[in-house]
């Protein structure tokens, strides 16, 4: 039979590759695309592709202190709720911008810190740089996702 469907936080959260792999193995990716889509299609927003509102920056305060730059808080306002929902996570380190550009190191550190604080099953991988590593990368993701109960 089919396993349990779990909500998986993917990092970087705009990686189509991770989103696709998570869906392929029967889970729900907590991806940025859906979060942005919800905002862009909100009739109150007037400047796509993404509008970080005042409210978002305040929501971001839940995840980062006031001293943190508002751009970081704005991003965390998007990632934070996804992390709150996460039942597991896949984190990819040292990825090129083509895999999913996350804009700033500070956001990266805070996001990874928040997901680790959550203590959900987490798979941490380095971005693959050759074909052999790619196969290993996919195999490890597959085995992690299939092993979730």
N, C-alpha and C positions, 0 to 999 in steps of 0.2 A: 504493500500500500504506500500511499504518499505520506511523507513526513509532515510535521507540524510547520505551518507557515509562520515565520517570525519576521519582525521588523528589524532590518539591518541598517545601521548607520554606516554609510560609506564615506571614506575620506581619501582623496578629495571628493566633496559631495556633488561636484558637477561632472564627475567622470562617467561618461556614457558606457565605457567598457565595464566598469564595476557594476553599474546599474543593470546592464544586460546580463552579466554573469549571475547576479543575485536573483534576478527574475527567472533566468533559465533553470536555476536549481530550486525553484518553488518558494522563494521567499519574497518579501516586499522591501525594496530598497527605499530608505529614507533619503531621497535625493533632492537636491536643490531645485532641479527643473520643475518639480511639482509645486514647490513652495513659491517659486518665482511666477509660475503659471497662474497660481491662485491670485497673486498680487496684480499681475499685468491685466488679468481679466476682470479685476475689480473695477467697476465703473467710476469709482472715486479717484482712481489713479490717472494722472494725465500725462506722465512722461515716461513711457516704456523705454528701454526694456525693463528697468527695475527702478523702483522709487523707494528709497529708504525714508520713511516718514519720521516725524517727531516721536510718534508712539513707539516705533521700532527702536529708536535710540534709547527710550525709557525702558523698554522691554530688555534691551541689551544690558542695562544696569543690573539685571538679575544675574547675569553671567559674568560681568566684568566691572571692576571698580570705576568710579567717576574719572580717575586720572587717565584711564585708557582712552586713546584717541577715538573720537566719535565714529570714524570709519570702521574701526575694529568692533566697537559696540554694535554698530549697524549690522555688520556681518554676523556677529554672535546672536543678534536678534533673530536672524534667519536660521542659524545652525542650532542654537540653544533648544528651541522647541523640538527639533528633530532628535537631538541627543536625549531629551526628556522621554521621548517615545521609544528610544532604542532598546531592543532586547538582546542585541549582539552588535558587534562592529567589525569592520574591516578597514584597517589603516594602511595606506601605502606611503612609504617615505621616499624622499629624494626623487620625486617624479618631475618630468619635464613639463613646461607650461602647456604643451599640446595635450597632455593627459588630463589636465584639469588645473587651470590656473587659480591659485587661491589668493593672489594679490599681496599678502604680507605675512612675514614670518611670525609676527606677534599673534595674528589670528590663528595661524597654524598651531603654535605652542599652546594657546589657551584652549583651542578646540580639542586637541589631543589630551590635554590635562583634564578637561571636563569629562571626556569619554572614559578615561582611566579611573576617575573618581567614582564613576557610576558602577564600576565592577561588574560589567556584563561580559560574557565570553567575547574575547577580542583576538582577532588574527592581525598581526602586524607583519608587513612584508616590505621588502625593498623593491623599488621599481625594476623590472627586468630589463637587461641591456642586450641580451642576445636570445636566439631562438630556444636554446636549451633552458635558459632562465624563464622564458615565457611559458614553456610547457610546465615547468615546476610551479610557477606562479599560479597558473590556472588549476593545476592538480591540487595545490594546497588550499585554494579557495573552495574548490569542489568538495574536498574532504572535510573542511571546516563547516561548510553549509550543510552537508549531508549528516554531519555528526551532531548538529544542534537538536536538542530535544526540548 
